[in-house]
Amino acid sequence: MVPIDGQSVLLPLFWILLSAFLLQRATAHLPWLRIPTVIAYILFGLFLGQTVSPIWKEQSGWLGGVSQFGLFYLMFLSGLEVDLRLLVPRRDGPKLLQKALLLFAATAVLSYALAWGMHVIDPQIQPWMMMLILSTTSLGIILPVLKERGLLRTVYGQTLLTAALLADLLTMLGISVAADWVKNGFSWRQLTVGLLIPLVAAFYVAILRLYRSKFWDSWFGGNGVLKMQGVLALLGLFGVMTDWTGSEPILGSFLVGLLVSSFRLPEKNPLRQQMESIGYSFVIPIFFVTVGAQFDLGAFFASETARTWVPLLLLCAYGVKLLPMLWFGGAMPLRERLAGGLLLSSRMTLVIVAASIGVQLHVIPREIEEAMLVVGIVTCICSPLLFSLMKKAHGPLRP
């Protein structure tokens, strides 16, 4: 066996975990550093990538797997935070699902129109792919920001969360189906993506019946470790199922979170606290720091075409989210609609995945992918900051 230098292998992990602890404390207690924690993680990752890049690449390759799991777990926690009661249409309540669908439809129409303009500039760009890329948002950025600002359980916070999850969910489905179609032609695999939703419903019914039986108390009882292992097993199972259908594993992770959220675990539930502790204290910081560390600034600055595309794509990225939010924001004050549109403009994980898939399918050029990486970095840093400046934090409220 090849000997492993434990100190050098674990050194990147040590710096990430130490930075996660210090940045969490700093952003919470220093008034002049009130930026979202996830942004601090990404900036620290950029610093690591530029200062210790050789060490990072040689000694922390194994962190890529942990980072990937951090992405899946982040999508799981995103689904866990969705209050399904607010998605049910009510005469006397906020119609969040209808509003979110309207916002997404308006975003998709605007994105497709702008994508056609880009196709005129560069015929390599396929409008349908650019529409999907521009329609994405970053649920992984929006969720922690709303949670930190105490807005997650408000109608306003749930409106933004619902709009973000629909944008991610529908674009994930669209990209998964389109990518498989372009690579393999029309097949039954594209039709099986739609089976994931009824599969979640079937699991819900099965778990609910198990929960009401005597077997649940005798098997699980108060064993929190066993319950946590069951949740992780579900994550693995749905990851396999989404891969089998040709869709993205992040879709399966989100659906598992949605499944667990349907049991309405309170904030102080021990199982919920265990799930959040694992995510926000360990795997999620690793994911965001790794995203920042893997960004290659040198390659970007070496490409003049990529630099040229950045301002145009940045304007499009904000325009397709701000205009629908301002127009269809309903009875919200203008300041809240503007703040919400800015936050929904955040893009990071899914836009990177979508751009990479587009290059692999030869439906967008490499320069667009490089430019979208920068757009993702800029929006995920600027949008939460602007949102935090425009929206005052308050305690968590339930509508």
Secondary structure, DSSP 4 states (H G I P E B T S, - for coil): -----HHHHHHHHHHHHHHHHHHHHHHHH-GGG---HHHHHHHHHHHHHHHSHHHHHHH-TTHHHHHHHHHHHHHHHHHHT--GGGGS--TTS--HHHHHHHHHHHHHHHHHHHHHHHHHH-TTS-HHHHHHHHH---HHHHHHHHHHTT-TTSHHHHHHHHHHHHHHHHHHHHHHHHHHHHHH-S-HHHHHGGGHHHHHHHHHHHHHHHHTSHHHHHHTTT-HHHHHHHHHHHHHHHHHHHHHHTS-HHHHHHHHHHHHHTT---TT-HHHHHHHHHIIIIIHHHHHHHHHHH--HHHHHH-HHHHHHHHHHHHHHHHHHHHHHHHH-TTS-HHHHHHHHHHHT---HHHHHHHHHHHHTTSS-HHHHHHHHHHHHHHHHHHHHHHHHHS--------
